[in-house]
Amino acid sequence: MAFASKIITCLLILTIYIAAPTDYLTNGGPLPSSCCVAVKSLNQMAQTTPDRRQVCECLKSAGKEIKGLNIDLVAALPTTCGVSLSYPIGFNTNCDR
């Protein structure tokens, strides 16, 4: 059962993440409002430490699949959208901490 919930959570995360237009995350420009809606929704879904770890791992995996992803834009996205995180976002982020 725990495995199924992890898969469902990861799929939800990927759906929200992909809903954030990849054009912005690769090329910059104006930030679509749907992008911040997705970031805020994802932050609200991940309330516990295990949830946040799972989100972290899932986003790292998804991010590696997007060609041309600008990690600086991704890292700044929560702050740009008014979401405060206690950890940096990046491919080198240790999701266990």
N, C-alpha and C positions, 0 to 999 in steps of 0.2 A: 504494500500500500504506500509506503514512504517513497519508493522508487517512482510510482505512478504520479504522486503529487509533485515530485521533483521535475518530472518530464512536463507536466501540465504547467507548472510555474515557469519553467524555462521557455516553453512555447509562448506563454503570455508575455514574458519579458521580450522575447524576440519580436513578437507582433507589435508591441509598443515601440520598441527600438527602431524597427523598420518603418513604423508609421512616421517617425521623425525623418523628414526628407533627407536622403543621403546627399543630395546636391549641396546642402548647407554644410554637411559634415565633411565634404571633400573639397568644396570650392569656396566656402564662406558666402558672403553676401547678406542680404536681409534674412533674419531669422523668422521662419514661419511660425505663427502662433501655435499650430498643431504640434510643433516640436516641443514647446514648453509644456503643453498639456500632457504630452507623453512622459516627459521627464518628471513632472509632478505626480502623475498617476503611478509611475514606477516607484517613486520614493514613498508614496503612501502605502503601496502594497508590501514593501519590504520593511516591516517594523521590528522584527526580531534579528538577533545576531545571525542565526542560521539562514534566515531569509536573505539578509544582506550579503552573506558569503555566497549564497547561491546566485544571487543577482550579479555579483561581481564576476564569478566564474563564467556565467552565461554571457555576459556582455563582453568579456575578454575574448571568448570563443567567437562570438558573432562579429566583433570588431576586426578580427584577423581575416575574416572572409570578405570584408568590403575593400575592394581595391581603391587605392588612392585616398584612404581615410586620413584626414588631418587630425592627428592626435591632440594638437593644441586646441583645436575647435571642440573636440570631444571633451577634453579636460575642463574647458571653460563653460561648457553647456549648463551644468547645474547652477553655477553662480549667475550666469547670464539669465537664467530662468527664475532666479530667486530661491533656489533650493540650496540649503546649507548641508554639506557633507563633512564628516570628520576625517575623511581620508582622501588622498589624491586619486584621480582616475588616470589610468594608463595601462599599457600592456605589461608593465613590470610591477604593478600593484600586487602585493601579497594578500590574497583574499582571505587567508586564515588569520589575519591580524585585524 
